[in-house]
């Protein structure tokens, strides 16, 4: 597993996707978790990896069953990964910060 914080956006990644990742990072860091962004976990690159709990947070535009299974299998090949949480961008209709933080709080462990 390669750990490191890479605060960059991938080609085609929306501002909304990027902001959601950064809010997840900040919420977990506020809880004193060891957190990494865009790092290798198993055979995949995780949007956010909470090393404290072993949870990968994957922010996605699409929620196809095959995609979820593929990502889960890639990440679970790491002994450090305990779970994968897929966060659908569709649940965030706007970028108003209080709304984002409240909705994301439901995913954070």
Secondary structure as a PSIPRED ss2 file (coil, helix, strand):
# PSIPRED VFORMAT (PSIPRED V4.0)

   1 X C   1.000  0.000  0.000
   2 X C   1.000  0.000  0.000
   3 X C   1.000  0.000  0.000
   4 X C   1.000  0.000  0.000
   5 X C   1.000  0.000  0.000
   6 X C   1.000  0.000  0.000
   7 X C   1.000  0.000  0.000
   8 X C   1.000  0.000  0.000
   9 X C   1.000  0.000  0.000
  10 X C   1.000  0.000  0.000
  11 X C   1.000  0.000  0.000
  12 X C   1.000  0.000  0.000
  13 X C   1.000  0.000  0.000
  14 X C   1.000  0.000  0.000
  15 X H   0.000  1.000  0.000
  16 X H   0.000  1.000  0.000
  17 X H   0.000  1.000  0.000
  18 X H   0.000  1.000  0.000
  19 X H   0.000  1.000  0.000
  20 X H   0.000  1.000  0.000
  21 X H   0.000  1.000  0.000
  22 X H   0.000  1.000  0.000
  23 X H   0.000  1.000  0.000
  24 X H   0.000  1.000  0.000
  25 X H   0.000  1.000  0.000
  26 X H   0.000  1.000  0.000
  27 X H   0.000  1.000  0.000
  28 X H   0.000  1.000  0.000
  29 X H   0.000  1.000  0.000
  30 X H   0.000  1.000  0.000
  31 X C   1.000  0.000  0.000
  32 X C   1.000  0.000  0.000
  33 X C   1.000  0.000  0.000
  34 X C   1.000  0.000  0.000
  35 X E   0.000  0.000  1.000
  36 X E   0.000  0.000  1.000
  37 X E   0.000  0.000  1.000
  38 X E   0.000  0.000  1.000
  39 X E   0.000  0.000  1.000
  40 X E   0.000  0.000  1.000
  41 X E   0.000  0.000  1.000
  42 X C   1.000  0.000  0.000
  43 X C   1.000  0.000  0.000
  44 X E   0.000  0.000  1.000
  45 X E   0.000  0.000  1.000
  46 X E   0.000  0.000  1.000
  47 X E   0.000  0.000  1.000
  48 X E   0.000  0.000  1.000
  49 X E   0.000  0.000  1.000
  50 X E   0.000  0.000  1.000
  51 X C   1.000  0.000  0.000
  52 X C   1.000  0.000  0.000
  53 X C   1.000  0.000  0.000
  54 X C   1.000  0.000  0.000
  55 X E   0.000  0.000  1.000
  56 X E   0.000  0.000  1.000
  57 X E   0.000  0.000  1.000
  58 X E   0.000  0.000  1.000
  59 X E   0.000  0.000  1.000
  60 X E   0.000  0.000  1.000
  61 X C   1.000  0.000  0.000
  62 X C   1.000  0.000  0.000
  63 X C   1.000  0.000  0.000
  64 X C   1.000  0.000  0.000
  65 X H   0.000  1.000  0.000
  66 X H   0.000  1.000  0.000
  67 X H   0.000  1.000  0.000
  68 X H   0.000  1.000  0.000
  69 X H   0.000  1.000  0.000
  70 X H   0.000  1.000  0.000
  71 X H   0.000  1.000  0.000
  72 X H   0.000  1.000  0.000
  73 X H   0.000  1.000  0.000
  74 X H   0.000  1.000  0.000
  75 X H   0.000  1.000  0.000
  76 X C   1.000  0.000  0.000
  77 X C   1.000  0.000  0.000
  78 X C   1.000  0.000  0.000
  79 X C   1.000  0.000  0.000
  80 X C   1.000  0.000  0.000
  81 X C   1.000  0.000  0.000
  82 X C   1.000  0.000  0.000
  83 X E   0.000  0.000  1.000
  84 X E   0.000  0.000  1.000
  85 X E   0.000  0.000  1.000
  86 X E   0.000  0.000  1.000
  87 X E   0.000  0.000  1.000
  88 X E   0.000  0.000  1.000
  89 X H   0.000  1.000  0.000
  90 X H   0.000  1.000  0.000
  91 X H   0.000  1.000  0.000
  92 X C   1.000  0.000  0.000
  93 X C   1.000  0.000  0.000
  94 X C   1.000  0.000  0.000
  95 X C   1.000  0.000  0.000
  96 X C   1.000  0.000  0.000
  97 X H   0.000  1.000  0.000
  98 X H   0.000  1.000  0.000
  99 X H   0.000  1.000  0.000
 100 X H   0.000  1.000  0.000
 101 X H   0.000  1.000  0.000
 102 X H   0.000  1.000  0.000
 103 X H   0.000  1.000  0.000
 104 X H   0.000  1.000  0.000
 105 X H   0.000  1.000  0.000
 106 X C   1.000  0.000  0.000
 107 X C   1.000  0.000  0.000
 108 X C   1.000  0.000  0.000
 109 X C   1.000  0.000  0.000
